[in-house]
Each structure stands twice: as C-alpha cells, then as structure tokens.
Amino acid sequence: MDAVLNANTKSSLIIQTLESKNFGLLLSHLLSSEEITIINSVKNLSSNQALQLLEFICNRLEQKQLHNEKLIDWTKNLLIYHTSFLATVPEASEILKKIIKFSEQSTSDLQQTVSLLGRLEVLLSE
C-alpha cells in the first residue's frame, strides 16, 4: 500500500514538474523512479503530456548522459500506454525516429566494444 501511495505521489510530482517545465527537477524524478512509479505516472499523463515527456527524454538521450537505462524504461512505458496517440502525431514520429537512431547507435557502439574486448583477450592470452 505504501509503495502504491508513494508511486502516486511521485506520479503527481512528475506531472507537475513537466507542466511547470522544471526540467532539472523532472530529470531528477525520472532517474529516481521505480517501475511502479513509471507505470502509474505514464498512465496518468494526458496525450499531450506524454508527447512532451517523450520529447524531453529524446533530448536527454541525444546528449548521451549517464543513466539512459531509466529513460529507456520511461520510453518503453510511454509507447505501451500512449501508442494510439503517438502513432497519429507527425511530431511524435520525428521524435521516435531520433530515439531509434540513438538505439541503433548504442547497439553499434556496444558491438565495437565487444569486438575490442575480444581482441584484448587474444592479446593477453599470448
């Protein structure tokens, strides 16, 4: 019960920081949220708020900051609960293209890192 109440309170705070455009505080809440808070918050967002949040997350992902895995959790839930709206808005399509590009770039970076790790292991084993 306390976890749900806390999640609902955080959900309200996240919506308020989004509406007030207090992006520093918004990022702080996004990065410290647990899964239940993310789900409750996303469910409580209006369609326009969901679009605003998706755009904010996209901008943060483009800056290649740490803690992107939390932002990916938010993105996943935004897509789960607001797909029908986001699919109809051209602006959302552009944001999603940027997120896909970020995802592909991250995957490519990971593949290069794994390849370099493999080479290093070969050198160290000789």
PyMOL commands that set and color helices and strands:
alter all, ss='L'
color gray80, all
select helices_A, chain A and resi 2-20+23-31+35-44+47-62+68-86+90-125
alter helices_A, ss='H'
color red, helices_A
deselect
rebuild
show_as cartoon
